[in-house]
Amino acid sequence: MPANSPSRLYLLLIILLLIILIPTGSRPESSPTPESDAAIKTINNTITALRNSSDTSTPLDYRFVAPPNATLSLSPVLASLSKLWRNTIPPSLITHKNSRPTVYRNATASVHGEWLRPTLTTEQEALLRGSNLTEPLGLQIIKDGDGTMTIGITESGNGEVDMVVRVKDAEGGREVVIPGFQGVHDYSSGEIVAVTSAEEILPWMWFREDPARWHLTRGKAVEWLEEKMKRIEQLGASSGAYDSKKCDYILWAQLHPLDLTKDELAIVEQELRNPTGVRLPAIPDVEVAVILWSPTCGDLITARELKGDKVEVFYSRVSMVGLGAAAVTAVQLALMIRQLEKSSTPSTIARVSIWTIIMLGIQDGYWFFVFMTVAIYLEGCFLPLVTASFFYLILLTIFEMPFLSRTYRVQRPEPSTSTTQHTTLPAPAVAPTPLGLPAPATANTPNQTPAQRVNAEISAIYTRFYFFLVVSLFFTLQVTSWQPFYRDMFLRFLFTVVNSFWIPQITRNIYRGSRRPFTPEFIIGTSLCRLAPAAYLYLYEHNVFGVLPHQKSVMALAAWQAIQCAFLGAQAVFGSRFAIPSVLQSKLPSVWDYHNPPYLFSSSRRGNGEEAHGLLGEPDEGDAEEGFGDGTERDCAVCMQPVQPVRMDAGLMERRKFMWTPCKHEFHTECLEGWLRYRLQCPVCRTSLPPL
């Protein structure tokens, strides 16, 4: 039997256990009991009364639809809520209470703002916050103080509303998510009421005697009660009784009136639902006033102004972000293609820092995952986001990763080979090899070719790269739950790190003495493109991520990028080690300076030339040693044009126009640099030359 058979057997047993333990189909219905029959009969009577009612005077049996003490304080509580409501909603709705305000019929949006604890009288405090039925269990989840609130509103038509509420304290260290709100939207007044467990707190839904509102709620109440009755039939009467071991919430929201006429608003909403290209006025935000109350846990908070974009406007903004990201990535693609044309030979690839490519690739891979995830989640703007993620994927997999592979192949250190002195010895005695089974086909071959070793090393680099990319993505998701102060500090630190991708290149230039690994347009263009996300988040107040603007952060990042670009430019002009103290330069590997050879400006050209030849190899007999620095004019062997003589007292910028090889041949800088891109040999004597 193969060696991995036990593991397969264990896997098969686990699958069988999962099949047996996971329930299939619906739960079996419990046998009827007198309690369940009584509960079903009571709910049936309530449903019948609701269907036949025309106003709020219909008596409801609260034994299976409300807390046990609900009817004792129902009227005083509703009166207190009514007073609190008048202090929360916009004053214009109170002065014109008989008029119908112009409000959105479809309020699907995500609104955000600040919440606070209302100031209550002693009587209101006892009624609204003293009814904590779960106090012994410590289930109150919204603590005292203030903070921010985010409400996701989704309307599915016919006035039905689903909500998710997120409440954070002022410090941001605690976030409470209350999902599962269901409710109704009164189009005539712009009022929304939603609850988490509607059948339990049904009596609290409308605190104003209004037959129209009760008629609006009646159908939904019947639906909730029917669902309750089904649960009783399946699980027994205990499931129909009120559960006092949880916090149930009810939310009242009032849409703020808009500065539009009803006809204008109808055109706006129709165009947002079905775009035809009609020119629209400025689309106002969705603004709501909110009261959030738990009759079971005594939680009570209010928010006078929560504001946010309508979902269509939000999708449009997200689509613009996707298209903008795609445009920025297209620019990066063009820059990368032009750079790869320049970095196409081993000589030019040897100058590039592999860590700079890795840092650029991690950014692009991260943004690919972000845009693809958001595209799957937000179907309304799927195409622009997928376009952006596709461009990032192309940039990463088609250009950056192959560039990384080629760079590693060129810069990979050669394996050390030990040269041993072979002596003639008699052949050793070889023991007879016992016959046995052949090695399995999957056995590792002990000797790999150099190409196979390189491919294995590159595969390992790819694996680590993508593993780090996935881990960083999950870690970033975890960071979103941190307190705002620490989250913002981490975001700024992260932007600083990812915008330091030129540091490895600067370090490699110093160590190897190389210059101009990338073209100036690639350096400047890439730096600007990589600054775009930070500029959007910290400069645009209404960014879709909700990040607070912070201009100083962008200015600091821009200055940091400018310093790196300026240093790379200075290395190209003044030399890769221009700012390094001589004490440190002595500890670095010696490199050949083509613009300042040791034999050119020595007090003794002959002696220094011999010293240079002693280090780098004697020149051929025909190599001229005379004429260096004495005004003698020679021709460049590449372009066949005269090389202007350079005096010993020439300045740095004058010497940068020409290059001198270790074999004492002089060329124009642009000529020899172009030659060395393809071949590290002297154009005159074919002597091997050190890389730039």
C-alpha positions in Angstrom: 0.0 0.0 0.0 1.4 3.5 -0.8 2.8 5.5 2.2 0.1 8.2 2.0 -2.8 5.7 2.3 -3.3 6.4 6.1 -3.7 10.1 5.5 -6.2 9.5 2.7 -8.1 7.2 5.1 -8.2 9.8 7.8 -9.5 12.4 5.2 -12.2 10.0 4.1 -13.3 9.4 7.7 -13.5 13.2 8.3 -15.6 13.7 5.2 -18.0 10.9 6.3 -18.3 12.4 9.8 -19.1 15.8 8.3 -21.8 14.3 6.1 -23.3 12.5 9.1 -23.2 15.4 11.5 -24.2 18.3 9.2 -28.0 18.4 9.2 -29.8 18.1 5.9 -33.2 19.5 5.2 -35.4 21.3 7.7 -35.6 20.5 11.4 -38.2 18.0 12.4 -41.3 19.6 13.7 -42.0 19.2 17.4 -45.1 17.4 18.6 -48.0 19.8 19.5 -48.4 20.7 23.2 -51.2 22.6 24.9 -48.8 25.6 25.3 -47.9 25.6 21.6 -51.6 25.3 20.6 -52.4 28.2 22.9 -49.6 30.3 21.5 -50.6 29.6 17.9 -54.2 30.4 18.7 -53.2 33.7 20.3 -51.1 34.8 17.3 -53.8 33.7 14.9 -56.3 35.9 16.7 -53.8 38.8 16.7 -53.2 38.4 12.9 -57.0 38.4 12.3 -57.4 41.5 14.4 -54.6 43.2 12.5 -56.0 42.4 9.1 -59.5 43.7 10.1 -58.2 46.8 11.9 -58.2 50.3 10.4 -56.4 52.3 13.1 -54.3 51.8 16.2 -57.2 51.1 18.5 -57.1 47.4 17.7 -56.3 45.5 21.0 -53.2 43.4 20.6 -52.3 40.4 22.8 -48.7 41.1 23.8 -48.1 37.8 25.5 -46.1 36.4 22.6 -45.1 39.7 20.9 -43.8 42.0 23.7 -41.9 42.0 26.9 -43.9 41.0 29.9 -44.0 44.5 31.3 -44.5 46.3 28.0 -48.2 47.2 28.5 -47.6 48.7 31.9 -45.6 51.7 30.7 -46.5 51.8 27.0 -48.2 55.2 27.0 -45.7 57.1 29.2 -42.8 55.7 27.1 -44.4 56.7 23.9 -45.0 60.2 25.2 -41.4 60.5 26.3 -40.2 59.3 22.9 -42.4 61.8 21.2 -40.8 64.7 23.1 -37.3 63.3 22.3 -38.3 63.0 18.7 -39.3 66.7 18.5 -35.9 67.7 19.9 -34.1 65.5 17.3 -35.7 66.1 13.9 -35.2 69.3 11.9 -37.2 72.3 13.2 -38.8 72.9 9.8 -40.7 69.6 10.2 -42.2 70.8 13.4 -43.3 74.2 12.2 -44.8 72.7 9.0 -46.0 69.4 10.5 -49.1 69.2 8.3 -47.2 69.7 5.0 -45.5 66.8 3.2 -41.8 67.4 2.9 -39.8 66.7 -0.2 -37.7 63.7 0.7 -36.2 60.8 -1.1 -38.5 57.9 -1.8 -35.6 55.6 -2.1 -33.1 56.4 0.7 -30.6 53.6 0.0 -27.4 55.0 1.2 -24.6 54.8 3.9 -24.9 57.7 6.3 -22.3 58.7 8.8 -22.1 61.2 11.7 -21.8 61.7 15.4 -24.1 60.3 18.1 -24.6 61.4 21.7 -26.6 60.6 24.8 -29.7 62.8 25.0 -30.3 64.9 28.1 -33.3 63.4 29.9 -35.5 64.3 32.8 -35.6 62.0 35.8 -38.9 60.6 34.6 -37.7 60.0 31.1 -34.5 58.4 32.4 -36.5 56.0 34.5 -38.8 55.2 31.6 -36.4 54.9 28.7 -33.2 53.8 30.3 -34.5 52.0 33.4 -36.0 49.1 31.5 -32.9 47.0 31.3 -34.3 43.5 31.5 -30.9 42.1 30.8 -29.0 44.0 33.4 -28.1 40.9 35.5 -26.5 39.4 32.3 -24.5 42.6 31.4 -25.7 42.6 27.8 -25.8 46.4 27.4 -23.5 46.9 24.4 -23.5 50.7 23.9 -21.7 52.4 26.7 -22.1 56.0 28.0 -20.4 58.9 26.1 -20.5 59.8 22.5 -18.9 58.8 19.2 -19.7 58.1 15.6 -22.5 56.1 13.9 -22.7 54.6 10.4 -26.0 53.3 9.1 -26.3 51.3 5.9 -29.8 51.7 4.5 -31.1 49.4 1.8 -34.6 49.8 0.4 -36.0 46.8 -1.5 -39.2 48.4 -2.8 -42.8 48.8 -1.4 -41.3 50.8 1.6 -39.4 47.8 3.0 -36.1 48.8 4.6 -33.1 46.8 5.8 -30.4 48.4 7.9 -27.1 47.7 9.5 -25.9 50.0 12.3 -22.3 50.5 13.4 -21.7 52.5 16.6 -18.2 53.5 17.7 -17.2 55.4 20.9 -15.3 58.6 20.8 -12.0 56.9 21.2 -12.8 54.4 18.5 -11.6 51.5 20.6 -15.0 49.8 20.7 -17.3 49.2 17.7 -20.7 47.7 18.0 -22.3 46.2 14.9 -26.1 45.7 15.1 -27.2 43.9 12.0 -30.7 42.6 11.0 -32.8 45.8 11.2 -36.0 45.4 9.3 -38.6 48.2 8.9 -40.7 50.3 6.7 -40.4 53.8 5.1 -43.3 56.2 5.2 -43.0 58.0 1.8 -45.4 60.8 2.8 -43.4 62.0 5.8 -39.9 60.6 5.2 -40.0 58.6 8.5 -38.4 55.2 8.8 -38.8 52.8 11.6 -36.8 49.6 11.8 -36.3 46.9 14.5 -34.0 43.9 15.1 -36.7 41.5 16.4 -39.9 43.1 15.2 -42.4 40.7 16.7 -41.0 41.3 20.2 -41.1 45.1 20.1 -44.0 45.6 17.7 -46.0 47.8 20.1 -43.2 50.4 20.2 -43.0 51.0 16.5 -45.1 54.1 16.1 -45.3 56.5 19.0 -47.8 58.8 17.3 -51.4 57.9 16.9 -51.6 57.9 13.1 -53.9 55.5 11.3 -51.9 55.9 8.1 -48.7 54.8 9.7 -50.4 51.9 11.4 -51.8 50.8 8.1 -48.3 51.0 6.6 -47.0 48.8 9.4 -49.9 46.4 9.6 -48.8 44.2 6.6 -45.3 43.9 7.8 -46.5 43.1 11.3 -48.7 40.3 9.9 -45.7 38.9 8.1 -43.5 39.0 11.2 -46.2 37.3 13.3 -46.6 34.5 10.7 -42.9 33.8 10.8 -43.2 33.7 14.6 -46.0 31.2 14.4 -44.0 28.9 12.0 -41.1 28.9 14.6 -43.6 27.9 17.3 -44.9 25.0 15.1 -41.3 23.8 14.5 -39.7 24.3 17.9 -42.5 24.5 20.4 -44.1 27.2 22.5 -40.9 28.2 24.2 -39.6 29.7 20.9 -42.7 31.9 20.8 -42.2 33.4 24.2 -40.3 36.6 24.6 -36.6 36.1 25.1 -35.3 38.5 27.7 -31.7 37.4 27.3 -30.9 39.6 24.3 -30.8 43.3 23.4 -33.5 44.2 20.9 -33.3 47.5 19.2 -35.7 49.9 17.5 -34.6 52.7 15.3 -36.6 55.8 14.2 -35.1 57.9 11.4 -36.4 61.1 9.8 -35.1 62.1 6.4 -34.2 65.8 6.1 -36.2 67.8 3.5 -34.4 68.6 0.2 -34.1 71.9 -1.6 -35.9 70.5 -4.6 -39.4 70.4 -5.8 -41.2 67.1 -6.0 -41.1 67.1 -9.8 -37.3 67.8 -9.7 -36.8 65.1 -7.2 -38.8 62.6 -9.3 -36.6 63.3 -12.3 -33.4 63.0 -10.2 -34.4 59.6 -8.7 -35.6 58.3 -12.1 -32.3 59.3 -13.8 -30.3 57.7 -11.0 -32.2 54.4 -11.3 -32.2 54.4 -15.1 -29.5 56.7 -16.5 -30.4 58.3 -19.8 -27.9 61.2 -19.9 -30.2 63.9 -18.6 -28.4 66.9 -17.1 -29.2 66.9 -13.4 -28.7 69.5 -10.7 -26.4 68.9 -7.8 -27.6 65.7 -6.2 -28.1 66.4 -2.5 -26.8 64.0 0.2 -29.1 61.8 2.2 -29.4 63.3 5.7 -31.3 61.7 8.6 -32.0 62.3 12.2 -32.0 59.1 14.3 -33.2 57.7 17.6 -31.8 54.3 18.6 -33.4 52.7 21.6 -33.4 49.2 23.2 -36.5 48.7 25.4 -34.8 45.6 26.8 -31.3 46.9 27.6 -32.0 50.6 28.2 -29.7 51.8 25.5 -30.7 55.2 24.1 -28.7 57.4 21.7 -29.6 60.1 19.2 -28.0 61.6 16.1 -29.4 64.8 14.6 -27.5 64.8 11.4 -26.1 61.6 9.7 -25.1 62.4 6.1 -24.0 60.3 3.1 -24.3 59.8 -0.6 -27.1 58.0 -2.3 -26.0 54.6 -3.4 -26.1 55.5 -7.1 -23.9 58.6 -6.4 -21.5 56.4 -4.2 -21.3 53.8 -7.0 -20.5 56.6 -9.5 -17.7 57.9 -7.2 -16.3 54.4 -6.7 -16.4 53.9 -10.5 -14.5 57.1 -11.0 -11.9 55.9 -8.5 -11.6 52.6 -10.5 -11.2 54.5 -13.8 -8.6 56.8 -12.2 -6.7 53.9 -10.9 -6.8 52.2 -14.3 -5.5 55.4 -15.9 -2.6 55.7 -13.4 -1.8 52.0 -13.9 -1.8 52.5 -17.7 0.8 55.3 -17.3 2.9 52.9 -15.1 2.6 50.2 -17.8 3.9 52.6 -20.4 6.8 53.7 -18.2 7.6 50.1 -17.4 7.6 49.0 -21.1 9.9 51.9 -22.0 12.2 51.0 -19.1 12.3 47.4 -20.0 13.5 48.4 -23.5 16.4 50.2 -21.8 17.1 47.4 -19.3 17.3 44.6 -21.8 20.9 43.5 -21.5 22.9 41.9 -18.6 24.9 45.1 -18.2 21.9 47.3 -17.6 20.0 44.7 -15.6 23.0 44.4 -13.3 22.5 48.0 -12.1 18.9 47.4 -10.9 18.1 46.6 -7.3 15.9 43.5 -7.0 14.4 44.9 -3.8 13.1 47.9 -5.6 11.2 45.7 -8.1 9.9 43.6 -5.2 8.5 46.7 -3.4 6.8 47.9 -6.6 5.4 44.5 -7.2 3.9 44.1 -3.7 2.1 47.5 -4.1 0.6 46.4 -7.4 -0.4 43.0 -6.2 -2.0 44.6 -3.1 -4.1 47.0 -5.2 -5.1 44.1 -7.5 -6.6 42.2 -4.5 -8.2 45.4 -3.1 -10.0 46.4 -6.4 -11.0 42.8 -7.2 -12.5 42.3 -3.7 -14.4 45.5 -3.8 -15.6 44.8 -7.4 -17.1 41.5 -6.2 -18.8 43.2 -3.3 -20.1 46.2 -5.2 -21.8 44.9 -8.2 -23.0 48.4 -9.3 -19.4 49.4 -10.2 -18.0 46.1 -11.2 -16.6 46.9 -14.6 -14.5 50.0 -13.7 -13.0 48.2 -10.6 -12.3 45.0 -12.6 -10.6 47.1 -15.2 -8.3 48.7 -12.6 -7.5 45.3 -11.0 -6.8 43.8 -14.5 -4.3 46.5 -15.3 -2.6 46.0 -11.9 -2.5 42.2 -12.7 -1.0 42.8 -16.1 1.6 45.1 -14.6 2.5 42.6 -12.0 2.5 39.3 -13.8 3.5 40.3 -17.3 6.1 42.9 -16.6 7.3 43.2 -13.0 7.6 39.5 -12.1 9.5 38.5 -15.3 11.7 41.6 -14.8 12.3 40.3 -11.3 13.2 36.9 -12.7 15.7 38.3 -15.2 17.3 40.5 -12.6 17.8 37.6 -10.3 19.3 35.4 -13.0 21.8 38.2 -13.9 22.7 39.1 -10.3 22.6 35.6 -8.9 26.0 34.9 -7.3 27.9 32.1 -8.9 28.0 28.9 -6.8 31.4 28.4 -5.2 33.4 25.6 -6.8 36.3 24.1 -5.0 39.3 23.3 -7.2 41.1 20.3 -5.9 44.4 18.8 -7.1 43.5 15.5 -8.8 46.1 12.8 -8.3 46.3 9.4 -10.0 45.2 6.8 -7.5 44.1 3.2 -7.9 40.5 2.6 -8.3 38.8 1.9 -5.0 37.2 -1.4 -4.4 33.4 -1.2 -5.0 31.1 -3.5 -3.0 28.6 -5.3 -5.0 25.3 -3.5 -5.1 22.4 -5.5 -3.9 19.4 -5.7 -6.2 16.4 -3.9 -5.0 13.3 -2.0 -6.1 13.9 0.9 -8.3 13.5 4.4 -6.9 10.1 5.9 -7.2 9.5 8.3 -10.0 8.9 11.2 -7.6 12.2 10.8 -5.9 14.4 13.9 -6.0 17.3 13.7 -8.3 20.5 14.4 -6.3 22.2 16.3 -9.1 20.5 19.3 -10.7 21.6 21.2 -13.7 22.4 24.9 -13.1 19.3 25.9 -15.0 17.1 23.7 -12.8 18.7 25.2 -9.6 18.0 28.7 -10.9 14.4 27.9 -11.7 13.9 26.3 -8.3 15.3 29.4 -6.6 13.1 31.7 -8.6 10.0 29.6 -7.8 10.9 29.9 -4.1 11.1 33.7 -4.5 7.7 33.7 -6.2 6.2 31.6 -3.4 7.5 33.9 -0.7 6.4 37.0 -2.6 2.8 35.9 -3.0 2.7 34.5 0.5 3.8 37.9 1.9 1.3 39.6 -0.3 -1.6 37.6 1.0 -0.5 37.9 4.7 -0.1 41.7 4.3 -3.6 41.9 2.9 -5.2 40.0 5.8 -3.1 42.1 8.2 -4.4 45.3 6.7 -8.0 44.1 7.1 -7.2 43.5 10.8 -5.9 47.1 11.0 -9.3 48.5 10.1 -10.6 47.4 13.5 -8.0 49.4 15.4 -8.7 52.6 17.2 -8.7 55.6 14.8 -5.4 57.1 16.2 -3.4 53.9 15.9 -5.1 53.1 12.5 -4.2 56.5 11.1 -0.6 56.3 12.4 -0.2 52.8 10.9 -1.6 54.1 7.5 0.9 57.0 7.5 3.7 54.6 8.4 2.6 52.2 5.7 2.6 54.9 3.1 6.1 56.0 4.2 7.4 52.5 3.8 5.8 51.7 0.4 7.1 55.1 -0.9 10.6 54.3 0.0 11.2 51.9 -2.9 14.1 54.0 -4.2 16.1 53.4 -1.1 17.3 49.9 -2.1 18.3 51.3 -5.5 20.3 54.1 -3.9 22.0 51.6 -1.6 22.9 49.3 -4.5 24.3 52.3 -6.5 26.6 53.2 -3.6 27.7 49.6 -3.0 28.4 48.8 -6.7 29.4 52.3 -7.8 26.7 52.1 -10.6 24.7 55.0 -12.0 21.5 55.5 -14.0 19.8 52.1 -13.3 16.5 53.7 -14.5 15.7 56.4 -16.9 14.7 59.8 -15.5 11.2 59.6 -16.9 10.7 56.2 -15.2 11.9 57.5 -11.9 9.8 60.7 -11.9 6.7 59.1 -13.5 6.7 56.1 -11.1 7.2 58.4 -8.1 4.2 60.5 -9.1 2.0 57.5 -9.8 2.9 55.9 -6.5 1.9 59.1 -4.7 -1.5 59.1 -6.3 -3.3 56.9 -3.7 -2.0 58.9 -0.7 -2.9 62.2 -2.5 -6.4 60.9 -3.1 -6.9 59.8 0.5 -5.4 62.8 2.3 -6.3 65.6 0.0 -9.8 64.7 -1.2 -12.2 65.2 1.7 -15.0 63.1 0.2 -12.9 60.0 -0.6 -14.8 56.8 -0.8 -12.7 55.2 2.0 -13.8 57.8 4.6 -10.2 58.7 5.5 -9.9 62.2 7.1 -7.9 64.7 5.0 -4.3 65.4 6.2 -2.4 67.7 3.9 0.8 67.5 5.9 1.1 63.8 5.4 0.9 64.2 1.6 3.5 67.0 1.7 5.8 64.9 3.8 5.5 61.9 1.4 6.0 64.2 -1.6 9.1 65.6 0.0 10.4 62.1 0.9 10.0 61.0 -2.7 11.6 64.2 -4.0 14.6 63.6 -1.8 15.0 60.1 -3.2 14.6 61.2 -6.8 17.1 64.1 -6.2 19.6 61.7 -4.7 19.3 59.3 -7.7 19.8 62.3 -10.0 22.8 63.5 -8.1 24.3 60.0 -8.3 23.9 60.1 -12.1 25.7 63.5 -12.3 28.3 63.5 -9.5 28.9 59.8 -9.0 27.2 57.1 -7.0 29.4 57.8 -3.9 29.4 61.6 -4.1 27.9 62.1 -0.6 29.7 59.2 1.1 32.5 60.2 3.5 36.0 58.9 2.5 36.2 56.9 5.7 33.1 54.9 4.6 34.2 54.7 1.0 37.4 52.9 2.0 35.2 50.1 3.4 33.2 49.7 0.2 34.3 47.5 -2.7 36.6 49.3 -5.1 35.1 50.3 -8.4 36.4 51.9 -11.6 35.4 55.5 -12.1 35.2 56.1 -15.8 35.1 59.9 -15.4 38.0 60.1 -13.0 40.6 57.3 -13.7 43.6 57.3 -11.4 46.1 57.6 -14.2 44.6 60.8 -15.7 45.1 63.4 -13.0 48.1 61.9 -11.1 51.2 64.0 -10.6 53.1 61.1 -12.3 51.1 59.8 -15.2 53.6 57.1 -16.0 53.9 55.7 -12.5 50.2 55.9 -11.8 49.5 54.3 -15.2 51.8 51.5 -14.3 50.0 51.1 -11.0 46.7 51.0 -12.7 48.0 48.4 -15.2 49.3 46.4 -12.3 45.9 46.2 -10.9 43.9 45.8 -14.1 46.3 44.2 -16.6 49.1 45.6 -18.8 48.0 47.2 -22.0 49.0 46.0 -25.4 52.1 47.2 -27.0 50.2 49.5 -29.3 48.2 51.3 -26.6 49.3 54.9 -26.4 50.2 56.3 -23.1 51.0 59.8 -24.2 48.5 62.5 -24.7 46.3 62.1 -21.6 45.7 65.6 -20.1 48.2 67.3 -22.4 45.8 68.6 -25.0 46.3 65.9 -27.6 43.2 65.3 -29.6 42.0 61.7 -30.4 38.9 60.2 -32.1 36.1 58.3 -30.3 36.2 54.7 -31.5 32.4 54.5 -31.4 31.2 57.5 -33.3 34.6 58.3 -35.0 34.3 61.9 -34.0 37.1 63.9 -32.3 37.3 63.8 -28.5 38.0 67.2 -27.2 41.1 67.3 -25.0 40.6 67.6 -21.3 43.1 69.4 -19.1 44.1 68.2 -15.7 42.5 71.2 -14.1 39.1 70.5 -15.8 36.0 70.6 -13.6 33.7 67.7 -12.7 31.0 68.6 -15.2 33.6 68.9 -18.0 35.0 65.5 -17.2 31.5 64.0 -17.2 31.4 64.5 -21.0 34.1 61.9 -21.5 34.9 58.4 -20.2 38.3 56.7 -19.8 38.6 52.9 -19.7 41.2 51.0 -17.6 43.0 50.3 -20.9 43.5 54.0 -21.4 41.1 54.7 -24.2 38.9 57.8 -24.3 35.3 58.0 -25.5 32.3 60.3 -25.4 30.1 59.5 -22.4 27.0 58.9 -24.4 28.9 56.7 -26.9 30.6 54.4 -24.4 27.4 54.2 -22.2 25.5 53.1 -25.2 28.2 50.6 -26.1 28.3 49.1 -22.6 24.6 48.4 -22.6 25.3 45.6 -24.9 28.9 44.5 -24.4 31.4 45.0 -21.5 34.4 45.1 -23.8 36.5 48.0 -25.0 35.6 49.0 -28.5 39.3 49.4 -29.4 41.2 46.5 -27.8 38.4 44.2 -26.7 39.6 44.2 -23.1 36.9 43.3 -20.6 35.5 46.4 -18.9 33.9 46.7 -15.4 30.2 47.5 -15.5 29.0 51.0 -15.1 
